Amino acid sequence: MKTVISRAMASSLLAALLALGATPARAEEFYRLAGRYAIFAVVESVDRALAQAPGREAARMHGGPDFRHITHHVRVVLFDASSGERIGDARVSAKVSAAGLDPQQRRLDPMGLKGGASYGAYFTLRNETTYRIELAIAGRDDPRPASAVFEYAHRFGMLN
């Protein structure tokens, strides 16, 4: 299957990223095609993630953040790579790892923030290092999960 992204789809994808608080430079860095999915991922500080959640929803999001341990939020937006339609009924998980650190694996919860479906979870990214983020995405009609890998260079003093 050849995947072609139209201008309309590219505009929709960019709008979704901007709504998530990503800048265009970050959008390019965290975009992948995998199977039938166009995947956008944003790694953001917990403060930024909570600021985007309306009212009390922020305190309840993903069971509520434990600020003693949690530092970042990984958010994923999925589109059908052929049609450009936003996908809100997939199962998404992420494994975040770095050399010398125990990997963290989480199911990304469905979210309805910023007017559209997305998925997210909290992670602890304390060390100034490069983290590998491995996503597994399974839709109801998928014979096997699609996967995508992102590299995130975490640096202190740089806000996402």
N, C-alpha and C positions, 0 to 999 in steps of 0.2 A: 504494500500500500504506500503510495507516494503521498507525503504530507506537504500541503502548500498552505502557507499562511497569507491570507488576503490582507489588504490594507485595513479593511474594516475590523478584522480579527486582531490585527496588530494594535489598532487604536483601542479596542476593547481591553486587550491585555495590559496595555500601558495605563489605561484609566484605572484598572483594577489595582495595579501596583501603586499608583499614586494615591489611591484611596487607602491602601494599606500603610501608607507613610513611607514608601520606598522612593528613592530618587531614581531617575532614569539610569544613572551609572550603576547603581546597585541592581536594578532590574535586569540588566544584561548579564551581570555576574551570576544571578540566581535563576536563570531560565534554562529549562531543559525540555526536550521532547523525549518521551518514553512510551513505547507502545502507542496507544490511541490518545495519550494525554499530552497536553501542553502544560508544563508545571512551572509555577512561580513560587519561590520560597523567599521568605524574609526572616532574617535573624535580627531580633531587636531586644533592647534592654527591657526588663520587667516594667520599669517605670513608663516607658513609652507604650508598651502593650496595654497597661492599665489605663493610661490616659485616653486611649482610643475606645475603651469599652464604656458604654453608657451607664451612668449611675451605679447602682449596686451590683450590676452584672459583673463588674470588674473583680469584686471581692469573691464572687462565686466561680469565676472562670476557671475551669480545669480543677475544681476542688479548692481553689484559693491558693495563692502562692505562699510558701514558707520562706519568708525573707531572710532567714538565717542561712538558707542553702541555695535558694533559687536565684539566678542572676539574669537569665535570658528566656525569651519566648521564641519558638520557631513556629512560623505561620506559613501555610501552604494554600495556594489557590490553584484549582484544577480547571482546565477547559478541555473540551473535545478538540483534538488537533485538526480534525477535518472540518467540523461545522462551526467551531468557535463558541459553542454553548458552554456555559459554566456548569460544572459538575458538582453536585452537592450530596450524592448518595454513595460515595466510595468509602472504603475502609483504608485509612492511611496510618502508617506507623513510621517512626524515625529512630535510627540508632545513631547516636552522637559519640564519637570516639576521638582520642588523640593519643599519641605515643606516650607510654608510661602512665596512662590514666585508665581507670575502669570505664568501660563503655556504659552509656546510659541508653536504655531502650524504652520508648513510650508509644502508646497509641495516641494519635493526634485526634483530639475531640472535634466534632463538627461545631462550627461557629457561624453565627449569622451577623457578624459585625460589618459595619460600613455598607449595608444594603446588599450583601451577597454572601453566598456560601464560601466558607473557607474552613481550614482545619488547623488546630494548634495545640501546643503543649509547652510546659515550662522545663527548662534544663539548667544545669549548673555549668557555667563556662568561666572558671576562675583563672586558669593559667593563661599566660600570654603565649599562645601557641596556635598552630593551625589545627582546626577540628575538621573531621570528616563526617558529613551528614549523609546517611544512607536512607533513602525513602523507599518504602514498599507501598504500592497503591493497588487495591483490588476493587474493581467494580463488580456489580452483581452478574454481569455477563462475561467477565474475564475468565478464561480457562486457567490462567496463572497470573500472579501479581506482576505489574510493571515495576521497574526499579530505576532510580536515578541517584547520582552521587553529586554532592556539592562540597567544596572545600571552603571553609570559613576561617580566615586569619583573624583571630581575636587579639586585639591590642588594647591595653589599658589607656584610658584617656580619650578613646575614640568612641563617640556615641553613635549608635546605629539609628 
